Amino acid sequence: MRRVPDATADSLQPFVIEAIAPGSVVHTDGWSSYKGIQGKGYVHEATPLAGKGAGAAAELLPRIHLVASLLKRWLLGTHQGAVSIEHLDYYLDEFAFRFNCRTSRSRGLLFYRLVQQAVDLDPVPYKQIIARAIGPQSHNHYQQ
């Protein structure tokens, strides 16, 4: 997960290229900003939601709806909506980690994995955490 500045093709398509392996099927809601990704090595399946009603997203794209609903509930419930934009990328990282590990059969190893990452990764300076830049350059704190 990563925040993007807006829903334009200039913002969404670079994220798709960075996050999804070429040759993959990219299933979207038909938003016009995704048009053209099939020319960049992806199979694009669009399921337009316009005019389908309030429950259409949950029915037509259930996995995306599940993740968005859980993220919203976690941010509003656990953090009482007090997540600042400066720290949002780090909250998204934590949510993705928790979501990906939620069905792990090795739950006892989660703490071990967390300690391993803490030892293997360099600390992130506070100035970098609060940087306001949006884009791949601000979210590569794990790759330094």
C-alpha positions as a Markdown table, in Angstrom:
| # | Residue | x | y | z |
|---|---|---|---|---|
| 1 | Met | 0.0 | 0.0 | 0.0 |
| 2 | Arg | 1.1 | 3.5 | -0.7 |
| 3 | Arg | -0.7 | 6.8 | -0.8 |
| 4 | Val | -0.8 | 8.6 | -4.1 |
| 5 | Pro | -1.3 | 12.3 | -4.6 |
| 6 | Asp | -4.5 | 11.9 | -6.6 |
| 7 | Ala | -6.4 | 9.5 | -8.9 |
| 8 | Thr | -4.9 | 10.7 | -12.2 |
| 9 | Ala | -3.2 | 8.4 | -14.6 |
| 10 | Asp | 0.1 | 10.2 | -13.9 |
| 11 | Ser | -0.2 | 9.1 | -10.2 |
| 12 | Leu | -1.9 | 5.7 | -10.5 |
| 13 | Gln | -0.1 | 4.1 | -13.4 |
| 14 | Pro | 3.4 | 4.5 | -11.9 |
| 15 | Phe | 2.1 | 2.8 | -8.8 |
| 16 | Val | 0.7 | -0.1 | -10.8 |
| 17 | Ile | 4.1 | -0.5 | -12.6 |
| 18 | Glu | 6.0 | -0.4 | -9.2 |
| 19 | Ala | 3.7 | -2.7 | -7.3 |
| 20 | Ile | 2.4 | -5.3 | -9.8 |
| 21 | Ala | 4.5 | -7.8 | -11.8 |
| 22 | Pro | 4.3 | -7.3 | -15.6 |
| 23 | Gly | 2.0 | -9.8 | -17.2 |
| 24 | Ser | -0.4 | -9.8 | -14.3 |
| 25 | Val | -4.1 | -9.2 | -14.6 |
| 26 | Val | -5.0 | -5.8 | -13.2 |
| 27 | His | -8.7 | -5.8 | -12.2 |
| 28 | Thr | -10.0 | -2.2 | -11.7 |
| 29 | Asp | -13.4 | -0.5 | -11.2 |
| 30 | Gly | -13.3 | 1.1 | -14.7 |
| 31 | Trp | -11.8 | 4.4 | -13.6 |
| 32 | Ser | -10.5 | 6.2 | -16.7 |
| 33 | Ser | -7.0 | 6.7 | -15.2 |
| 34 | Tyr | -6.2 | 3.0 | -15.6 |
| 35 | Lys | -6.8 | 3.1 | -19.4 |
| 36 | Gly | -3.5 | 2.5 | -21.1 |
| 37 | Ile | -2.0 | 0.0 | -18.6 |
| 38 | Gln | -2.6 | -2.8 | -21.0 |
| 39 | Gly | 0.0 | -1.2 | -23.2 |
| 40 | Lys | 2.5 | -1.4 | -20.4 |
| 41 | Gly | 2.6 | -5.1 | -20.1 |
| 42 | Tyr | -0.6 | -5.8 | -18.1 |
| 43 | Val | -3.9 | -7.5 | -18.8 |
| 44 | His | -6.5 | -5.0 | -17.8 |
| 45 | Glu | -10.0 | -6.2 | -16.7 |
| 46 | Ala | -12.4 | -3.3 | -15.9 |
| 47 | Thr | -15.6 | -3.8 | -14.0 |
| 48 | Pro | -17.4 | -0.4 | -14.2 |
| 49 | Leu | -19.2 | 0.5 | -10.9 |
| 50 | Ala | -21.0 | 3.6 | -12.1 |
| 51 | Gly | -24.8 | 3.3 | -11.7 |
| 52 | Lys | -24.6 | 0.0 | -9.9 |
| 53 | Gly | -25.7 | 1.1 | -6.5 |
| 54 | Ala | -24.3 | 1.4 | -3.0 |
| 55 | Gly | -23.3 | -2.3 | -2.5 |
| 56 | Ala | -21.8 | -2.8 | -6.0 |
| 57 | Ala | -18.1 | -2.3 | -4.8 |
| 58 | Ala | -18.4 | -5.0 | -2.2 |
| 59 | Glu | -20.1 | -7.4 | -4.6 |
| 60 | Leu | -18.0 | -6.8 | -7.7 |
| 61 | Leu | -14.6 | -6.2 | -6.1 |
| 62 | Pro | -14.9 | -7.9 | -2.8 |
| 63 | Arg | -11.2 | -8.2 | -1.9 |
| 64 | Ile | -10.5 | -4.5 | -2.5 |
| 65 | His | -13.6 | -3.6 | -0.6 |
| 66 | Leu | -12.5 | -5.8 | 2.3 |
| 67 | Val | -9.1 | -4.2 | 2.5 |
| 68 | Ala | -10.4 | -0.7 | 2.3 |
| 69 | Ser | -13.1 | -1.4 | 4.9 |
| 70 | Leu | -10.6 | -3.0 | 7.3 |
| 71 | Leu | -8.1 | -0.1 | 6.8 |
| 72 | Lys | -10.8 | 2.5 | 7.5 |
| 73 | Arg | -12.0 | 0.6 | 10.6 |
| 74 | Trp | -8.5 | 0.3 | 11.9 |
| 75 | Leu | -7.6 | 3.9 | 11.4 |
| 76 | Leu | -10.8 | 5.2 | 12.9 |
| 77 | Gly | -11.2 | 2.6 | 15.6 |
| 78 | Thr | -7.7 | 1.9 | 16.8 |
| 79 | His | -6.2 | 5.3 | 16.1 |
| 80 | Gln | -9.4 | 7.3 | 16.7 |
| 81 | Gly | -8.8 | 9.1 | 13.3 |
| 82 | Ala | -5.7 | 10.8 | 14.8 |
| 83 | Val | -3.3 | 9.7 | 12.0 |
| 84 | Ser | -1.4 | 12.6 | 10.5 |
| 85 | Ile | -0.6 | 12.8 | 6.8 |
| 86 | Glu | 3.1 | 13.0 | 7.6 |
| 87 | His | 3.0 | 9.6 | 9.2 |
| 88 | Leu | 0.4 | 7.9 | 6.9 |
| 89 | Asp | 2.9 | 5.9 | 4.9 |
| 90 | Tyr | 4.1 | 4.2 | 8.1 |
| 91 | Tyr | 0.6 | 3.4 | 9.2 |
| 92 | Leu | -0.1 | 1.9 | 5.8 |
| 93 | Asp | 3.1 | -0.2 | 6.2 |
| 94 | Glu | 1.9 | -1.4 | 9.6 |
| 95 | Phe | -1.6 | -2.2 | 8.3 |
| 96 | Ala | -0.2 | -4.1 | 5.3 |
| 97 | Phe | 2.0 | -6.2 | 7.7 |
| 98 | Arg | -0.9 | -7.0 | 10.0 |
| 99 | Phe | -3.2 | -7.8 | 7.1 |
| 100 | Asn | -0.7 | -10.1 | 5.4 |
| 101 | Cys | 0.0 | -11.9 | 8.6 |
| 102 | Arg | -3.6 | -12.2 | 9.8 |
| 103 | Thr | -4.0 | -15.8 | 8.7 |
| 104 | Ser | -0.5 | -17.0 | 9.4 |
| 105 | Arg | -0.3 | -20.5 | 10.7 |
| 106 | Ser | 3.0 | -19.5 | 12.4 |
| 107 | Arg | 1.6 | -16.6 | 14.6 |
| 108 | Gly | 4.3 | -17.4 | 17.1 |
| 109 | Leu | 7.0 | -16.5 | 14.6 |
| 110 | Leu | 5.5 | -13.0 | 14.0 |
| 111 | Phe | 7.4 | -11.5 | 16.9 |
| 112 | Tyr | 10.6 | -13.2 | 15.7 |
| 113 | Arg | 10.1 | -11.7 | 12.2 |
| 114 | Leu | 9.5 | -8.3 | 13.7 |
| 115 | Val | 12.7 | -8.5 | 15.8 |
| 116 | Gln | 14.6 | -9.8 | 12.7 |
| 117 | Gln | 13.4 | -6.7 | 10.7 |
| 118 | Ala | 14.3 | -4.4 | 13.5 |
| 119 | Val | 17.9 | -5.8 | 13.5 |
| 120 | Asp | 18.3 | -6.0 | 9.7 |
| 121 | Leu | 16.9 | -2.6 | 8.8 |
| 122 | Asp | 18.5 | 0.8 | 9.5 |
| 123 | Pro | 16.5 | 3.2 | 11.7 |
| 124 | Val | 14.5 | 5.8 | 9.9 |
| 125 | Pro | 15.4 | 9.3 | 11.0 |
| 126 | Tyr | 12.5 | 11.4 | 12.3 |
| 127 | Lys | 13.0 | 14.0 | 9.6 |
| 128 | Gln | 12.4 | 11.3 | 7.0 |
| 129 | Ile | 9.3 | 10.1 | 8.8 |
| 130 | Ile | 7.7 | 13.5 | 8.8 |
| 131 | Ala | 8.7 | 14.4 | 5.2 |
| 132 | Arg | 5.7 | 15.6 | 3.2 |
| 133 | Ala | 6.9 | 14.4 | -0.2 |
| 134 | Ile | 4.5 | 12.0 | -1.8 |
| 135 | Gly | 5.8 | 9.4 | -4.3 |
| 136 | Pro | 8.2 | 6.5 | -4.5 |
| 137 | Gln | 11.1 | 8.4 | -3.2 |
| 138 | Ser | 9.4 | 9.0 | 0.1 |
| 139 | His | 8.3 | 5.4 | 0.6 |
| 140 | Asn | 11.6 | 3.6 | 0.0 |
| 141 | His | 12.6 | 3.7 | 3.6 |
| 142 | Tyr | 12.9 | -0.1 | 3.7 |
| 143 | Gln | 15.3 | -0.1 | 0.7 |
| 144 | Gln | 18.0 | 2.3 | 2.0 |
